[in-house]
Every structure is written in structure tokens, then in C-alpha cells.
């Protein structure tokens, strides 16, 4: 991915709420520029906009680990000692360095988006109106995407209380003046989960009109279609956001927007989407290349692959969810004498998958299944599940005789199809299900204090308004 050549002086510092961000920078930049220089002309503004995507590469956040944390805290894989207590509900504490790094990494990305929004407005007119609108939309997409992962890692799911009225995370919507980061006004309290979701939806809706569409065929697709924000990515993320809210009418609406755009299709061989990241199935990914990946020793492949650090093994129970004919078992898992491994990631050049078209089909199926009145199984939903199933396993067909069986079938297919792509624990939390006992870990009852991360101790000490999650 393009490296950030223009890093704003102000982005080195952060609000006192998250003051540990001051210690974290990207790889050494080619130069540091004051905002007036970084936003001097159209060319520099374009490079600065590209730099926001570098923030997504942060290894402790959407560069990989935000996805890993959700999966190793679920039931289909087990993590070795490298991840220490992250997957251990009972032993995780607010002093955990990985939790702190993830928190800082997430808000670091939000800060980059906020700083860009502040300065593109301040130096308005130095790029074309069309480009300015597109860059603003990209910043809002990045901010919304970041908040989606942060609120799901550090707060209980939307339906934990009526309409998400319980504490969420702090909404920081402006770039703090680096000369006043210790001002009391920067000690931001937590917003409710509803307020965070409302802001995510607002950002995405405001971003949508100015973003490009994607070519309907693979020809012409490149990093700008998949590694940068598009209308399809916005609609896909909105479908997921509404699904997590259990607003099935809206989830269906936005899933349909993606489907009827005719911009995306399932590719014949599922393994191809993890080597060619610009297929008609890939909707949005965090782009990497072997040359510019700042996470070479901490990439997804290093953690998951037996040829890398081999930190994460796949459960035999998960493998046995699939028939031996299933391509997801044959091509996306690998077995050695030491165990079963996830084969979706095998190179430091692997992009981080955020949105795929198969997820949209299953989101539509889940929405239809839940919206069905009475107890019958929705026929269209079942067809969608089998569309995803038959791509990888034509020899088996999903059946369901009633609504409850269909919902269970959709969730099972999501578990298989989207495995190790960062939604593991959320599949239980958003649907109100207990997390079953697995490995050495006991069952976690839905609503348990320990199914979400603690806020870093250092942050709660620096900001008295940041109230710690119960149980920590």
C-alpha cells in the first residue's frame, strides 16, 4: 500500500484521554510537514488522504489484531502463550499490554481521520470540490469503521439494554490541539452504545454520496476499489451495523442495496479471494504488500500459519462442521503433525479482509429469517444460505423446517464462511447467546462482565471521566 509521506506534526500527539498515543508513531516518515504544507495543494492533499489508510495498517488494530482478538475469544481456535491472557476471560486485567495497544491503535486511527477532517475544512479550496468531498467521505468511513470495532471490543452488545442505553466508548469527533492535550475539556466521558452506533450510521450515510462505485467486472478493479472506501463498502458496513443492532428491516435494506448494485458476485473458488484481493467478491480490505507491511513479524499469516509464529490453532470441532468435500475445509485449513491451522493467511502480503460479498448474502438471509412472521422458514433465506454453501460444497444442502432451524442454519453457515475474519465472539454477543465452554475455558453467560475488554488502567488514571467496565 502507498506509504504515508506526509504525516502531520499534530498527529504525533493525542488527547489526554488517550495520551499513551503520544508514544506511538507510524514507521519513520519521509518527512514531517506542518498542516499548512501538507494541505498546500491538490497533490499533497491526495497523499495526506492516502495516509489515513496507513493508520488502518496498525498491527494492534485493523492491521490484524482487532480481528484476532474477536476470534481467539470465541470457540473455534486456541491461542498460544504469545497472546497471554487475551483469550482468558477470568485472568484478563486492565494492565494487559495488548489491550492497551489495541485501544491506542483504534483511537490513533480515529485521530488521523479527525485531523484530516479538521484541516481539509481549514484549507478548503486547495483541491477540487469533487476530490474534497471524496476525501471527507473517506475520513468518515475510516472513523465509522474504527468505532464499530472499538465499541464491540470495549462495550456490551447493542441489545444488552433497551436500545443500547448502556455505556459504550468515548466519541471523539475532533482533533485535539496538540498544545492543549492535558486540558480538562479533553477528558472525554463514555457515550452510550446507542450514541456510538448513531454516529457510525451518521458518518456512513454522510460518506455515501461522494464515494465511487465499483466496476461490475474484475476488469479495472484495483487497490482503489477494495483498499479504499466505496459506496459498496459503505452499504455493506451499514448492513452489518444494523444486523448487530438487530434492526433486521434496515439490515435487509442495505444488504439489498449491495446485491442489487450488481457490483459484487461470489467467485467460483473461495481460496482465490485470499490471494487475489481485487476479485468481484472482495468489498473492503486493509491493504498490505510485503514491502510496506509494518507488521511483518505480526501479520495475520505470522500468527495463524504453521510456517510463521504459529500462535493460533484451529479446533477439530470447527473442522468437523464441514464435510470432507467442502473447499473451506480442503483449501482454507491445513493439517500438520502439530495440529490444524487456518490457511486463509500465508504471506506477510496478505490483506486484512473486512467485508466480503458472501457476508452480505448471509446478512440478507439472517434478516429475512428473523423477519418471517410465524414459525415457517423463509424460502429466500434458505436459498441464500445454500448459494454460499454450494460455492464450496455442492454435495450438501442446508435444510430447515421452521424459523428457529433456519436461523440456526444461517448462524452456522456464517460461523464456517467467515471464520477467522474477526467476528467470532460477536456472533454470540449480538445474538444473545452464551459462549460455550471450550478448551480450558468455562462457559461465559451472555452479559458476563468478562466478555468485553477492560479499558487500560493507564487511561482510566489519566482520565477520571473514563469509567471502567464492571469486573475490572
C-alpha angles and dihedrals in degrees: 000000000000111000122235105258096169113054116174118237090227094056092070089072129055140190119291087247087070100019094150084075087079089075094055124080135160120255111302106295125227089238143347117235132188112241091255089059096041090053094038098118144350094276095053093044089053091053092047090052089052088052091066088069090055087063088060089060091069104133092219093056132020092347083083118293098079085064094043093052092056092050102043089051089057128066111263101075140026128221127221127227094286090079091045109186102353092104093038108092096192100044101042112112137186089253093064108129095212092054089050093048092049092050092049092044093053096049091042088062091048090050091054090053092047092048091051092049091050095051100039086059093045092052096037116165099035091104128038116280089245093053093045091053091049094049092048089051091051091051091051091048091052091048092049093047091050094049091049091061095039095052092048094049097045104030138052116260121280095260094050085102132013107293096346096293094151124097116289126169134299115280108220108184102165136056110251119232104254089218092061105036093129094054113126090236088069093060093099121194125220119277121215120267088248091055091051093049091046090054092048090052092045092052092048095047091049091048097049104079097051097049125093127250122236126249110261092230133048089254109100096017115132142140091303090060098047107015094050132051119280135171089259092054091050093050091045093051091047089053089054094045092053091045089055088051089051088237092142096174092059093040088055092047094055095040087055090051089059094044096047093046086075088213096117137050138168111264115229096242116044093204090066094069090064094055102032107046097185099063122130089260099055110089105171133354137165100250124226138168128197090248099052105027104123089197101061093140093037104039121130090259092053092054099040105032124085086219091059130043089315092211098150128053127191120239118246086225089063092047090053093056085080132061118245087252094059112112089213087063097038099042106023099045128056129193128211132169087270098054146279121319139193109250098188089097121043106144138053084235092066114125117227109249113225104160132018131176093240088063090055092053091050092045089054090048093050092048092049092047093052095044093054110114118227122007103299123117115249108243096209091051091052090049091053092050090052091047088062094039096049093052088068103021117024090171096071131054126199114233133187129178098193144017096269093051091049094052089049090049092051092050091049092051091049089051091055100037098044098036116147093007095109108271102092104115093031091063087067098038098048092048096047096246129143117246105244122234110268135172108335094337126100125228114282113216115225108266094028113152091232100061091080130057124261118240109253111270091229091058095050089050093050093044115040089188092064101091114206122240114259115267095035 
